[in-house]
Every structure is written in structure tokens, then in C-alpha cells.
Amino acid sequence: MFKPLDLKEGSEKQTLQPTDVERVKCLIIGSGPAGYTAAIYASRANIYPVMYEGLQPGGQLTTTTEVENYPGYPEGVTGPVMMEDFKKQAQRFGADVRWGMATKADFSGEIHKVWIDDSKLIEAETVIIATGATAKYLGLDDEKKYAGGGVSACATCDGFFYRGKDVAVVGGGDTAAEEAMYLAGLCRKVYLIVRRDELRASKVMSERVQRTPNVEILWKHQTKGLTGDNGVVEGAVLVKNKGEAGEEEVKIKIDGFFLAIGHKPNSEIFAEFMDTDEVGYIKTIPGTSKTKVPGVFACGDVQDSHYRQAVTAAGSGCMAAIDAERYLSEKYS
């Protein structure tokens, strides 16, 4: 079905030198739910995918302690364990999973070029971009200290663990308002920490969150730090009217601290060749994973600014592999 590639004998085992060039049918960049699912489907379709895991093998889920909303895990599962299961399944069908990060891309020709760690050059007939997105944080040391112990960047993912408890959401845009209202349906009280004296959210969202009875908006507050015991969040230290007259320190008791100040899609090295939105999310043809470059597909959080869930990322990874297989089939039919 496919035109044979001029692969070097034993290339999957050899150590490539900076001048080496390897040819593959399908290159998958990124290893979260989208990337691993793409690898599973591409392997079963016999297009011999080569995957580079990237800087964070397993993606954002590896920083999540408990995952209870993914089908097939009735008792829940930790993020790292789930991603290891995905990886094993992909490898079972023959996916070539490697350590390394894509650092440069050139999609100007029919054969797509991607450099790994600024040295290895991969020439691929199809490329599946599954590099995900990175949540924006405030930059506090306490965010790392309490990671997995009350600090989260996804209310939909982790809000369930805070039923009947008090939590705080940081942000003033639509995402923060949506996260606050979602948590308000689960939690006893939600503090919305806003550093300005108004919300950046749309008028409709602003009015809605301000009408929600168990949401208290802390205007002109900024987070100074978090407090807790044994790595678990118990409170937050805020500064009200920072740098102004009447500046004061405010302490609140909370069990969860949610960041809702945005995500940054990991699409920089592809931006020259892709259509992206104003934030950097790669645009795909609706209903497909196809980008504007024939043979290049995008899936998961790098192209999904709306849902950002493991299950939707996995679904889009499936779409990308099927789209890649059909692209190759039509090319050589």
C-alpha cells in the first residue's frame, strides 16, 4: 500500500550522529494521551510510527495524582501510571518510543523535516503534532511545593476532590469565571482572586459569576504564598492593594488553589508553517486533525483551547493517526 522508504538497516537501533538523516513514514511529536493514542492507532495501521516523548514524557497528566474521570479505570488511577499504561500499549503494537525533544521544524517541502535535540534530523512523510500546552503559573515557590497537594490548573480535572470544601481560583478572565462557577457547584465556598478592580471576562460571564452566591470575589488581591502541612494546602496569604495606600496582608483558609490564568500551547517551532489563533493554538480543518500543511496533523491540547481533557485528547490522537494513514494510502494508491 505504501511506497517503501529508504531506511538504513537497523536504523531503529543505531545511535544517530549530528549529520545522520533518518527517514520515517510517521513521526509523532509528544507523548501525552493524544500522542500515545496516535501511536497505538498508527502502529496497528502498519505505518511504523516513531515517537519522541519530549521534555515531559506522558504530558501534563504525569503531574496529576488521581485521575477518576477517564473511562476504564473504575477505581481511579494516578496520572503517571495511566500514561505508562498508554505507553506500554503503544509499544506492544510496535511503536518506536524514544527520548528526545523536537527543537526545529521545516514543513516547506513534501518531506517534512524535524530536528531532535538540535542534532538528529528526521525526515517524515507524515507528522503528528501532539506537543500539548503548558499551564501558566504565578511563579511562586509554593506552587511547586504543593503540586499534587492542592495546587491545580484544571478545575474540571481535580474539582471533584474538593467537594464540600473551600477553594480559591486565581484569574480574571472567562476561564477563571468558568472555573469558579464549576467549582461553586461542588465546593462550599470559592474565592476568586482578581488582581484588578474589574474582571477581564465577558460581560455575561462577569455577571454570572458575581451572581453565584458561594463565590466571593477578592478584588485587587494578589497571591503572596500558600500555607499547609505535609505538602497539603491549608491556606493562602494574599496582598490587597499592593503598592497602594491601604496595602494589607490577607489570609484565607482553603483546601485547593486553582490557577486559571491561561495555557500556552507548545507550538512555537511549528508556528511559521501553521495557522494558529492569537494565543498559538494550531488551527485544524473542522472535524479533522488536518493542518494547512498536507501530511501534518495536530491533536490534543496543542490545538484544543476549549476542552483540554485527557479523553478528548486521546480521541483527537485517534483521529490524527487515521488521517495520517489515509493520507499515505491516497498518496500511494
C-alpha positions in Angstrom: 0.0 0.0 0.0 2.8 2.4 0.9 5.9 3.3 -1.1 9.0 1.8 0.7 11.2 4.2 2.5 15.0 4.1 2.1 15.6 3.3 5.8 19.1 2.5 6.9 19.5 -1.1 8.0 18.9 -1.3 11.8 18.2 2.4 11.9 15.9 1.9 14.9 18.8 0.7 17.0 21.6 2.8 15.8 22.8 6.0 17.6 22.4 8.8 15.1 25.2 11.3 14.7 24.5 15.0 14.2 24.9 14.6 10.4 22.7 11.5 10.2 19.3 11.6 8.5 16.6 9.1 9.3 13.5 8.6 7.1 10.2 7.5 8.6 6.6 7.2 7.4 5.1 8.7 10.5 6.7 10.9 13.2 4.8 11.6 16.4 6.0 14.6 18.5 4.8 14.5 22.1 3.7 11.7 24.4 0.5 12.6 26.3 -2.8 10.9 25.8 -3.0 12.3 22.3 0.5 11.2 21.2 0.3 7.8 22.7 -3.2 7.1 21.3 -1.9 8.3 17.9 1.0 5.8 18.3 -1.4 2.9 19.1 -3.6 3.5 16.0 -0.7 4.3 13.7 1.1 1.1 14.8 -1.9 -1.0 14.2 -2.2 0.6 10.7 1.3 -0.5 9.9 2.7 2.9 9.3 5.5 2.3 11.8 5.4 5.5 13.9 8.4 6.9 15.6 7.6 8.9 18.7 9.7 11.4 20.5 8.4 11.9 24.1 9.5 15.5 24.6 10.6 17.3 27.7 7.8 15.9 29.8 7.2 12.2 28.9 3.5 11.5 29.5 2.5 15.1 29.3 0.6 17.2 31.9 -1.1 14.1 33.4 2.2 13.0 34.9 1.8 15.9 37.4 -1.7 14.7 38.4 -2.1 12.5 41.4 -5.5 10.9 40.9 -7.5 10.6 37.6 -11.0 9.4 38.2 -12.8 10.6 35.1 -11.1 8.5 32.4 -13.2 5.5 31.2 -11.8 2.1 32.1 -10.4 2.9 35.5 -13.3 2.4 37.8 -11.2 2.8 40.9 -9.2 5.7 39.6 -5.6 5.8 38.7 -2.6 8.1 39.1 -1.6 10.2 36.1 1.9 8.6 35.8 0.5 5.1 36.0 -2.1 5.8 33.3 0.5 7.3 31.0 2.7 4.3 31.5 -0.2 2.1 30.5 -0.7 4.1 27.4 3.0 3.8 26.5 3.1 0.0 27.1 0.1 -0.4 24.8 1.7 1.7 22.1 4.9 -0.3 22.3 3.0 -3.6 22.3 1.9 -2.8 18.8 5.4 -1.8 17.7 5.6 2.0 18.2 9.2 3.2 18.4 9.1 5.4 21.5 12.2 7.5 22.1 13.5 10.1 24.4 14.2 13.5 22.8 12.6 16.8 22.1 11.8 18.4 18.7 13.7 21.7 18.5 13.3 22.8 14.9 10.9 22.0 12.0 10.8 22.7 8.3 7.5 21.8 6.6 8.2 23.7 3.4 8.7 20.6 1.3 6.8 17.4 0.6 9.1 15.6 3.0 8.7 17.1 6.5 11.9 17.8 8.4 12.2 17.8 12.2 15.3 18.2 14.2 15.6 16.4 17.6 17.7 18.0 20.3 19.3 20.3 17.7 21.2 17.3 16.1 19.2 14.4 14.8 17.3 15.1 11.6 14.1 13.1 11.0 12.6 13.3 7.5 8.9 12.1 7.7 6.2 11.6 5.2 3.6 12.4 7.9 4.0 14.3 11.2 1.5 14.2 14.1 2.0 17.2 16.4 0.9 16.2 20.0 3.1 18.6 22.0 0.3 19.8 24.3 0.0 23.0 26.2 1.6 24.3 29.4 -0.5 25.9 32.1 0.6 29.3 33.2 1.6 29.7 36.9 2.3 32.7 39.1 5.9 31.7 39.6 5.6 31.1 43.4 7.9 28.5 45.0 4.8 27.3 46.9 3.2 26.2 43.6 5.8 23.6 43.3 5.9 22.8 47.0 2.2 21.9 47.0 1.9 20.5 43.5 -0.4 17.5 43.8 -1.3 18.6 47.3 -3.9 21.3 46.5 -2.4 23.2 43.6 -4.1 22.6 40.3 -4.5 24.2 36.8 -7.6 22.3 35.9 -10.9 22.6 37.9 -12.7 20.1 35.6 -9.9 17.5 36.3 -9.5 18.0 40.0 -12.5 19.8 41.4 -14.2 16.5 42.4 -11.6 16.1 45.2 -12.8 19.3 46.9 -16.5 18.6 47.2 -17.8 20.5 50.2 -14.5 22.3 50.8 -13.3 25.8 50.4 -11.1 26.7 47.4 -9.6 29.7 45.6 -9.3 30.4 41.9 -6.8 32.9 40.5 -7.6 34.9 37.4 -10.0 37.4 36.0 -10.9 36.2 32.5 -13.5 33.9 31.1 -11.6 30.8 32.0 -11.3 31.9 35.7 -15.0 32.8 35.8 -16.0 29.4 34.3 -13.7 27.5 36.7 -15.1 29.4 39.7 -18.7 28.6 38.7 -17.8 24.9 38.0 -16.2 24.7 41.5 -19.1 26.5 43.0 -21.3 23.6 42.1 -19.1 21.3 44.1 -17.5 23.3 46.8 -18.8 25.0 49.9 -17.1 28.3 49.1 -15.0 29.6 46.2 -12.7 32.7 46.4 -12.0 34.3 43.1 -8.7 36.2 43.4 -8.6 39.1 41.0 -5.6 41.5 40.9 -7.6 44.3 39.4 -10.8 46.0 40.4 -12.7 44.5 37.5 -12.9 41.2 35.6 -11.5 40.8 32.1 -14.2 38.2 31.4 -17.0 38.9 29.1 -20.0 40.8 30.4 -22.2 37.7 30.5 -19.6 35.7 32.4 -18.8 38.5 34.8 -22.4 39.0 35.7 -22.9 35.2 36.1 -20.0 34.7 38.4 -20.9 37.7 40.5 -24.5 36.3 40.9 -23.2 33.0 42.2 -23.9 33.0 45.9 -21.0 30.9 47.2 -18.4 32.8 45.1 -16.6 35.6 46.8 -14.6 37.9 44.6 -11.5 39.3 46.2 -10.8 42.5 44.2 -7.3 43.9 43.9 -5.7 40.9 45.7 -2.5 39.2 44.7 -1.2 35.9 46.0 1.9 36.1 48.1 2.2 32.4 49.1 0.5 29.3 50.3 0.5 27.6 53.7 0.0 24.0 54.6 1.2 20.9 56.3 2.8 17.7 54.9 2.7 19.1 51.4 -1.1 19.8 51.6 -2.6 23.2 51.1 -4.4 24.7 54.1 -4.4 28.4 53.3 -3.2 31.3 51.1 -1.5 34.5 52.0 -2.7 37.4 49.8 -1.8 41.1 49.5 -4.6 43.6 49.0 -4.0 46.9 47.2 -0.3 46.0 46.6 1.8 49.1 46.2 -1.0 51.4 47.1 -2.3 53.2 50.1 -4.1 50.8 52.4 -1.9 47.8 51.4 -2.6 44.9 53.7 -1.9 41.2 54.1 -5.0 38.9 54.0 -5.1 35.3 54.9 -7.7 32.8 53.8 -8.3 29.2 54.7 -8.6 27.0 51.6 -8.1 23.3 50.7 -7.5 23.9 47.0 -5.7 26.5 44.9 -6.6 26.7 41.2 -4.7 28.6 38.6 -6.9 30.0 35.8 -4.6 32.5 34.1 -4.3 30.7 30.8 -2.4 28.0 28.9 0.4 28.3 26.4 0.3 25.8 23.6 3.7 24.3 22.8 3.6 25.2 19.1 6.4 27.7 18.7 8.7 25.7 16.5 5.8 25.0 14.1 4.2 28.4 14.0 6.0 29.5 10.8 4.2 26.8 8.8 0.9 26.5 10.7 -2.2 28.7 11.0 -2.6 29.4 14.7 -5.0 31.6 16.8 -3.8 34.6 18.7 -2.6 32.5 21.6 -0.8 29.9 19.5 -3.2 27.0 19.3 -2.8 25.2 15.9 -5.8 25.5 13.7 -7.1 22.3 12.1 -9.8 21.8 9.5 -13.0 21.3 11.5 -13.9 17.7 12.0 -10.4 16.5 11.3 -6.8 16.8 12.6 -5.5 18.2 9.3 -3.5 21.4 9.4 -3.0 23.6 6.3 0.2 21.6 5.5 -0.6 18.3 3.7 0.7 15.4 5.7 1.0 17.3 9.0 -1.7 16.7 11.7 -2.3 18.2 15.1 -4.1 16.7 18.1 -4.6 17.2 21.8 -4.1 20.3 23.8 -1.8 22.0 21.2 -4.9 22.5 19.1 -7.7 22.3 21.7 -8.2 25.5 23.7 -11.7 24.5 24.9 -11.9 21.1 26.4 -8.3 20.2 27.4 -9.2 16.8 28.8 -7.3 13.5 28.6 -10.3 11.7 27.0 -10.8 14.4 24.3 -7.0 14.5 23.7 -7.0 10.7 23.2 -9.9 10.9 20.8 -8.1 13.5 18.7 -5.0 11.4 18.7 -7.0 8.6 17.2 -8.3 11.0 14.5 -4.7 12.1 13.7 -3.5 8.6 13.2 -6.4 7.7 10.9 -6.0 10.9 9.0 -2.2 10.1 8.6 -2.9 6.6 7.4 -5.5 7.7 4.9 -3.1 10.4 3.6 -0.4 7.8 2.9 -2.9 5.4 1.4 -4.2 8.0 -1.0 -0.7 9.2 -1.8 0.5 5.8 -3.0 -2.8 4.3 -4.2 
